[in-house]
């Protein structure tokens, strides 16, 4: 997922997306343990997506919590 796409999402949508991606990582980890994982590199990309989502969510929270400048 691209950062420009993430920045267009609301904070609630970002949180929902984080949950979806983390669930997918869990499923891939399960497949890895059972030996049925087709693409092991996908896990790395999903972890990076979660980090990207959390970073932008944190930035949006900081902007909304910042006091208004005079």
N, C-alpha and C positions, 0 to 999 in steps of 0.2 A: 504494500500500500504506500502510495506516495504522500509526502508531507503536505502537499497542496490539497490533496483529497481530505486528509485528516483535519487540516485547519478549517475546512468548510463545515465540519461536523459540529454539533452542539456538544456540551460537556456530557450530557446524558447519553448521546449516541456514541461518544468516545468510550464511556464506561461500559456500555453494552458491547461494543466491538472488542474491548479488552477481554471481557468474559468469554466471548465467542472464540477468540484466538487462543486463550489459555485452555479452553475446553478441547480445542483441536490439538494443541500441543500434548495434552493429557492422552488423547486418543492415539496420537502418533507414538508416544512413549510406550503405551500399552502394546501397540502393534510391533514395536521394536523388540520388546521383551519376548513376545511370542514368535518372533522371527518372520513376521508377515509384512514388514515395512518395505514398501516399494521404493520410496525416495527418501533416504536418510538426511539429505541436505535440507529438505523442507522444514525440519525442526529448527534449524539454525535461522532460516529466514523468518519463521514465525516468532522466534524469540526476539529478533531484531525489530519486528513489527510491534511487539508488545512494548519494547523499550521506547520506540518512536511514539507510540500512542500515549504512554505514560508521561513522556517528556512534554509533549504538546498539551496534554491535560494539565500538567503542573504549570506550564507557562500561562495557560488561559486562567487558571485559578489565581495565579499571582497578579495578573492584570486586573481581574475583577475585584480582588481584595485590596488593591493599591488605593490609597487615598487620592481623591481628585486634586489635581494641581490647580493652583490659583492663576 
